[in-house]
Amino acid sequence: MFYFFLWILFVIFVQYCYEYSTYKTHYNQAKKLKESYEKWFTNSSNDRPNNAIFKELYKIVYNQEIHPLSYKKGNRAILEIKPIDVVASFPTCDKQVAPTIFTLLDNIYDHFYIEFEKRKTFKYFIDLYIFAPRNLLTWLGIPVNNILSKILSLIFWIISPAITIFREQLINWIMNLFSK
């Protein structure tokens, strides 16, 4: 019984380390990207911010690949409005697009800051352990907000201790079942 729960704890610890390092990397990338864009925008740096990192972080946070924006061009007599993709335009110094980029960078930075800080808490580690069956179902692609996932979680937490407690009897029962 002890080894079973120790194994579950080990697997959850590995998952925790993976998530912690992933979100730490994303947080550091978002922080560096935000700082480099601010410096680049104010012309205090010649280092161009990385568009690939911006696209990757944007896709993680917003679950989209494009961010449409209506771009106005012309004067009072002739006004042309056309949609542009802010993500593909990154980085730009255009006065119409830059405020949106600053807002997106702030949102991306805030998202990864919160997620990284969340993973530093002991509560998060305990939640990983308690909700291990749900996390497994999520990993397998099964929706977790249905009754099936709740039943499977309940079965896991009832059967897994029972199997470890009655392991010898279960092995004997299975051996007798196949020996007949």
N, C-alpha and C positions, 0 to 999 in steps of 0.2 A: 504494500500500500504506500509506504513511504517513498519508494523509488518511482512509482507512477506519478505522484504529485511533484516529486523532485524533477522528473522529466518534463512535466507540463511547465513547471517554473523555469526550467532552463530554456525551453522553446520560447516562452513568453519573454524571457530576458533577452534572448537573441533578437526577437522582433522589436523589443523596446530599444535596443542599441541601434538597430537598423533605422527605425523611425527617428530616433534622436539625431543620429548623424545626418540623415537625409534632410530633416528640417533645419538643422544647424547650417548645413551647406546652402540650402535655399535662403535662409535668413541672411547669411553673410553675402550671398550673391545679390539679394535685393538691396541690402544696405550699400554695398559697393556701387551697384548700378545707379541708385538714387543719388549718391554723392558724386559720382562721375558725370551724370547728366547735368546736375546743378552746376558743377565746375565748367563743363563744356558749354552749357547754355550762356553762362556769364563771361565766356571767353577767357577764363583764368586757367584753362587747361586745353592742350591740343589733343589729348587722348580722347578719341571718339568712343562713346559708350557702345557696348556690344548689343547688337540687335538680336542675335540668336538667343542670348540669355534672357532678354526682355520677352521675346516670343514664348520661350519655354515657361517662364514664371507666370506670364499672363495666362497661358493655356491652363496651368495648374489651378490658378486662383479663380478664373472666370469660366473655365470649361468651354472656351471658345477660341477660335484662331484669329478672328478679326474683330475689330472695334470700329463700326462705321461712325462717321462724323460728316455732317453737312458742311461743306467748304464753300464759302461765299467769295466770289471773285468779280471784280468790276467796279463801277462807280454808281452814282445815283441813277443815271440814265439807263445804263445797261448792267444788270445784275445777273450773274450766272451762279447757280447753286449746283454743286455736284458732290456726290458722296465720295469720301476717301476712307482708306483704312489707316487708322492711327497706329496700329501695331506694325504694319509694313512701312509706315512713314518714319518710324523711330530710328535714329534720333533726328530731330528737326528743330530749327530755330524759328519756324513760322509762328507768328503771333496768334494765329487762330487755333493752331494745333497744340502749341506748347502748354497752355493751361490744362488741357485734357490729359496730356502726357504726365504733367506734374501730379494731377489727381490720381491717375492710374498707378504711378510709382508710389505715391503715398499709401494707396490702398493695398498694393502688393506688399510693400514693406510692413505695414500694420498686420496684414494677414499672417505673414511668416513669423513676425515677432510674437504674436499671440500663440501661434501653434508651437513655436519653439519653447516659449515659456511654459506652456501647458505640459510639455513633455519633460520638463525639469521637476515636476511635482511627484511626490510619492503616490498621490491619489490616482494619477494617470496610470502608474504601474499596477496598482491594485485593480483599477478598472479593466486593464488588459487581462489580468488573471481571472477576474470574475466573469467577464464577458468573452472569454476565450472561444466558446462555441459560436457565438455570434460573429466574432472576428474571422473564424474559420469559414463560416458560411459566406461572409462578405468576400473573402479571398476566392472562394469557389464560384462567385458570381450569383449566388442565390439571394433574392431580396430579403432583407432582415426585418422589415416592418410588417411581416405577415404572421399569422398564427402558427404556421409550420415551423418557423425559426424559433419561436418561443417554446413550442413543444419539444423540438430537438434540443434546445438548451436545457430544459427541465430534465429530459431523459438523460442527457450527458451528466448532469450533476447528481442525478439519483443513481444511475447505473455505474458510473465510474468508481465511486467509493464502494458500492456493493460488490463489484467485480474484484476489487483489491482486498476487501474483507473476506469474501467467500471464495477466494482463488483456489484453494485446495479442493473444496467441495465441488467447484465448477469443473476443475480438471478431472476429478474422479468421475463426475457425472458424464462428461464428454467421452472419456475413455470407455465407460460402461456402455454408452450409447453406440459407439462404433465397434465394440468387441462382440456384440450380439449378432 
